[in-house]
């Protein structure tokens, strides 16, 4: 078990579409925090998981939800792979899609 803990990745790669955006995300950092840190104009408002503005779709990879998304997202959205970026930390490398506010990013 100690070997497994020592081999655990400290950061993960995130690929954002549309566009060709890539950034590293610490395993304890939320998807939204990482996106904002690298200057992506990711839609957001509350940053605590109550408004739903930071919603994105996971195309590939696994996240660790910090809250139950069903309070904000519909069951259909959750079943389709949508998550709240402000309440999602990575468990693997990620590919996500989100409608960035400024298409020029």
N, C-alpha and C positions, 0 to 999 in steps of 0.2 A: 504494500500500500504506500509506503514511503517513496518508493521509486515512482509510482504513478503521480504523486503530488509534486515531486521534483521535476517531472517531465511536462507538467501542465503548462500550456502556452500562456505567456503573459500578455500577448496582444494578438489581435486578429485583423485580417484584411477585410475591408468593406468596399464593395463596388456598387455605385449608385447609378441608376438609369432613370430617365433618359439622360443622355450625355455620357461622358467618359470620366466620371469622378471616382477617385480611389483614395482611401485613407486608412491609417492604422487605428485600431480601437483597442484600448486597454480592456482587459477582461472585466474590470469593475466599473468601466465607464459606460454610460448609456449611449445608445445610438445617436440620439439628439445632441447630447453634449459633445460627442466626437465630431459630428457634422458641423456644429457651430464653431468648434475650436479651429477647424481647418477653413472656415469662411464660407461654407455652403449656406445659401439662403433658404434653409429648411423652414417650412411653415410651423409655427408654434405660438403658444400664448401662455398657458398656465404652468407648464413644465412639471406638473404633479399628477397627470393622468386623468384630469377631469373634463377637459374641453374637447379632446379628440382632434385638434388641429394638426398634430404631428403624425397622424396616421400614415403608415406606409405598408407596402406589401413585401413580404419576404419571398423572394424567388428561389433562393437556395441558401441553405444553412439553418442553424438552430439558435434561438435566443433563449434567455432566461427571463421570463416575465416577472417584474417586480410587484405587479398587482394583477387582479382578475380583469382582463380587458372587456368582459361581458357587461360591465357597468357603463361603458362608453360606446363600444362597438356593437353592431348587431350580430346575432349568431351567424348570419350568412357571411359577414365580413370576416369574423374570426375563422370560420371554416374555410374561407378562401385564402387565408394566410396573412390577413391584415393584423398589424400590431401597433401599439403606441410607442413611438421612438423614444419618448421621454422616460419610459418605464421598461425598456428592453436592454439587457446587457448580453453580450455575445457568449455563446458556448462553442461556436465554430466560426470559420470565415463566413462572410455573408454577401449575398447579392440581393439588393433591394430596389424597388421602384417607388418613386415619390414625385409629386408635382412640385418642383422647386419654385419659389416665388419669382426669382429672376432667371429667366431662361438663358441669360448670358453666362451664368456660372459654369 
